[in-house]
Amino acid sequence: MQQNLLHIHLIATVKEEDCRVANDKHTYQVLIVGGGPAGIATAITLHAKGIRCCVVEAHTTPIRKSGEAIPPNAKPLLKQLGILSLVEDEKHNVYYGNKSCWGSDQLEQKEFISDRLGHGYLLDRLYFETQLQEVYQHTNCPFYKGFKLKKVISDKKEVIATIENDSETLTLKSQFIIDATGRKASVCRHLGIQKENLDAQFAITFNVKLSNEIPHEIIVEATENGWWYVAPFTKKEVTMMFFTLKELLPAKENTAIFLQHELQQTIHLSKIIKNIPIEHCKIMPAGTSCLQIPFGKNWLAVGDAAYSFDPISSYGITSALASGFYGGHAVADFLHGKQEALDVYRYVVENAFQAYIQKLIAHYELEKRWEQSYYWTNRLAVFNSEIPS
Ligand SMILES: Cc1cc2nc3c(=O)[nH]c(=O)nc-3n(C[C@H](O)[C@H](O)[C@H](O)COP(=O)(O)OP(=O)(O)OC[C@H]3O[C@@H](n4cnc5c(N)ncnc54)[C@H](O)[C@@H]3O)c2cc1C
């Protein structure tokens, strides 16, 4: 476990054809659906353990995703996965924490919730996704890029998945399937397994080109109805997100007016980001959700598919990589006959999730300026009544 997995897969002699079971072109030991951080971490771990696997990813090239901060305590994991050098690339920035107006009227430098081991990183997320996929491609294991999962059938013996792109439909067979499809948990949905939402937080997101350059950092500011998150996209473009509860979301046609109003309520952001057009807004779920159990007879979920985190925590990417690493080890051990390996995975990820919830509650409890408002009264109510045991 102390070995450097990147090193292992670079020297490994497993070739593409060896990743498949002999004589059957599309048959593998493990099929991973999703080529984001969780899927790729699982794939490079399984490959290093000598498991024949493949990755199916819906997009032909990485797409823009929300989330760019990596906390300092992720570094040992990145090292273990052999990908620390990726985040040290000059396209990413060393990072100590967000500027935050939360719990008081001051805009302060806030260290990450877990502030051990020095600095973290502010990623060029699109570039990071590309780097991760390149690492996997070095293993020479098959990468079905541009293929979307359409159907999964799981019986006692095997998993049969149908995937398709614009021009072909393929049937893949495997002993085991990994759900690394992100928040939607598509594999689980196909298998009839539901994720539980522990709250109803949503993000309204949009990008803005600025006329002035602003510091390359994330700014968080709480308001009466939720909180703002502004992250650099390019030197003069930022991604802006307003987080609120489902009940407070405006009607679609009122979104821009609602956001202009919310921006005006801020003490600091409204001075930093002025006179901006608000258009092309997207609304997406951005709360905490989890599976009751993150594995079944011949499937296991990693990353957001298993546990989705509130973006205030900056936990998502690290947790996706960690669950890919531990999930990969667990599945490899399971396929080598260790029946208890999947329970060990569950124990590790459930404990990490419980610790996250405690820290999340403590963080939201710091904000006491609007104790009568709907958002701040209801933000934690669901957690307190619905934390899974
Ligand atoms: C607003 C917001 C801000 C955030 N900020 C941060 C932050 O600062 N720090 C942080 O660590 N995290 C942050 N996150 C969370 C972080 O981005 C996610 O936790 C992380 O991307 C999870 O990785 P994943 O691999 O599990 O899923 P994803 O990155 O979502 O990858 C899933 C992949 O599966 C593919 N896929 C989906 N369905 C199918 C299908 N049917 N067939 C084939 N492929 C499929 C998708 O194309 C995708 O590439 C934020 C999230 C949000 C919403």
The ligand as an SDF file (V2000), in Angstrom:
LIG
                    3D

 53 58  0  0  0  0  0  0  0  0999 V2000
  -20.8730   24.1420   -7.2210 C   0  0  0  0  0  0  0  0  0  0  0  0
  -19.8480   23.1090   -6.8270 C   0  0  0  0  0  0  0  0  0  0  0  0
  -18.5920   23.5150   -6.3070 C   0  0  0  0  0  0  0  0  0  0  0  0
  -17.6620   22.5470   -5.9190 C   0  0  0  0  0  0  0  0  0  0  0  0
  -16.4460   22.9370   -5.3730 N   0  0  0  0  0  0  0  0  0  0  0  0
  -15.5300   21.9880   -4.9830 C   0  0  0  0  0  0  0  0  0  0  0  0
  -14.2470   22.3340   -4.4430 C   0  0  0  0  0  0  0  0  0  0  0  0
  -13.8740   23.5040   -4.3210 O   0  0  0  0  0  0  0  0  0  0  0  0
  -13.4010   21.3100   -4.0710 N   0  0  0  0  0  0  0  0  0  0  0  0
  -13.7540   20.0080   -4.2290 C   0  0  0  0  0  0  0  0  0  0  0  0
  -12.9750   19.1090   -3.8720 O   0  0  0  0  0  0  0  0  0  0  0  0
  -14.9500   19.6650   -4.7520 N   0  0  0  0  0  0  0  0  0  0  0  0
  -15.8310   20.6050   -5.1480 C   0  0  0  0  0  0  0  0  0  0  0  0
  -17.0230   20.2240   -5.7160 N   0  0  0  0  0  0  0  0  0  0  0  0
  -17.3280   18.7900   -5.8640 C   0  0  0  0  0  0  0  0  0  0  0  0
  -16.4680   18.0530   -6.9080 C   0  0  0  0  0  0  0  0  0  0  0  0
  -16.4290   18.7360   -8.1240 O   0  0  0  0  0  0  0  0  0  0  0  0
  -17.0340   16.6480   -7.0880 C   0  0  0  0  0  0  0  0  0  0  0  0
  -17.1490   16.0790   -5.8000 O   0  0  0  0  0  0  0  0  0  0  0  0
  -16.1330   15.7390   -7.9580 C   0  0  0  0  0  0  0  0  0  0  0  0
  -16.1850   16.1540   -9.3040 O   0  0  0  0  0  0  0  0  0  0  0  0
  -16.6070   14.2840   -7.8550 C   0  0  0  0  0  0  0  0  0  0  0  0
  -15.8480   13.4750   -8.7220 O   0  0  0  0  0  0  0  0  0  0  0  0
  -16.5120   12.1520   -9.3500 P   0  0  0  0  0  0  0  0  0  0  0  0
  -15.4400   11.5260  -10.1620 O   0  0  0  0  0  0  0  0  0  0  0  0
  -17.1840   11.3840   -8.3010 O   0  0  0  0  0  0  0  0  0  0  0  0
  -17.6820   12.6870  -10.2810 O   0  0  0  0  0  0  0  0  0  0  0  0
  -17.6180   13.6130  -11.5780 P   0  0  0  0  0  0  0  0  0  0  0  0
  -16.4400   14.5260  -11.5270 O   0  0  0  0  0  0  0  0  0  0  0  0
  -18.9630   14.2170  -11.7060 O   0  0  0  0  0  0  0  0  0  0  0  0
  -17.3550   12.5770  -12.7630 O   0  0  0  0  0  0  0  0  0  0  0  0
  -18.3520   11.6800  -13.2010 C   0  0  0  0  0  0  0  0  0  0  0  0
  -18.0610   11.3160  -14.6490 C   0  0  0  0  0  0  0  0  0  0  0  0
  -18.9870   10.3210  -15.0660 O   0  0  0  0  0  0  0  0  0  0  0  0
  -19.4050   10.5930  -16.3850 C   0  0  0  0  0  0  0  0  0  0  0  0
  -20.7390   10.0020  -16.5540 N   0  0  0  0  0  0  0  0  0  0  0  0
  -21.8920   10.3600  -15.9190 C   0  0  0  0  0  0  0  0  0  0  0  0
  -22.9120    9.6040  -16.3250 N   0  0  0  0  0  0  0  0  0  0  0  0
  -22.4150    8.7430  -17.2350 C   0  0  0  0  0  0  0  0  0  0  0  0
  -22.9840    7.7110  -18.0370 C   0  0  0  0  0  0  0  0  0  0  0  0
  -24.2950    7.4080  -17.9620 N   0  0  0  0  0  0  0  0  0  0  0  0
  -22.1790    7.0270  -18.8860 N   0  0  0  0  0  0  0  0  0  0  0  0
  -20.8480    7.3090  -18.9660 C   0  0  0  0  0  0  0  0  0  0  0  0
  -20.2600    8.2720  -18.2350 N   0  0  0  0  0  0  0  0  0  0  0  0
  -21.0220    8.9860  -17.3920 C   0  0  0  0  0  0  0  0  0  0  0  0
  -19.4230   12.1170  -16.4640 C   0  0  0  0  0  0  0  0  0  0  0  0
  -19.2970   12.5650  -17.8040 O   0  0  0  0  0  0  0  0  0  0  0  0
  -18.2380   12.4960  -15.5910 C   0  0  0  0  0  0  0  0  0  0  0  0
  -17.0440   12.7150  -16.3150 O   0  0  0  0  0  0  0  0  0  0  0  0
  -17.9740   21.1770   -6.0970 C   0  0  0  0  0  0  0  0  0  0  0  0
  -19.2030   20.7970   -6.6530 C   0  0  0  0  0  0  0  0  0  0  0  0
  -20.1440   21.7400   -7.0050 C   0  0  0  0  0  0  0  0  0  0  0  0
  -21.4810   21.2870   -7.5970 C   0  0  0  0  0  0  0  0  0  0  0  0
  1  2  1  0
  2  3  1  0
  2 52  2  0
  3  4  2  0
  4  5  1  0
  4 50  1  0
  5  6  2  0
  6  7  1  0
  6 13  1  0
  7  8  2  0
  7  9  1  0
  9 10  1  0
 10 11  2  0
 10 12  1  0
 12 13  2  0
 13 14  1  0
 14 15  1  0
 14 50  1  0
 15 16  1  0
 16 17  1  0
 16 18  1  0
 18 19  1  0
 18 20  1  0
 20 21  1  0
 20 22  1  0
 22 23  1  0
 23 24  1  0
 24 25  2  0
 24 26  1  0
 24 27  1  0
 27 28  1  0
 28 29  2  0
 28 30  1  0
 28 31  1  0
 31 32  1  0
 32 33  1  0
 33 34  1  0
 33 48  1  0
 34 35  1  0
 35 36  1  0
 35 46  1  0
 36 37  1  0
 36 45  1  0
 37 38  2  0
 38 39  1  0
 39 40  1  0
 39 45  2  0
 40 41  1  0
 40 42  2  0
 42 43  1  0
 43 44  2  0
 44 45  1  0
 46 47  1  0
 46 48  1  0
 48 49  1  0
 50 51  2  0
 51 52  1  0
 52 53  1  0
M  END
$$$$
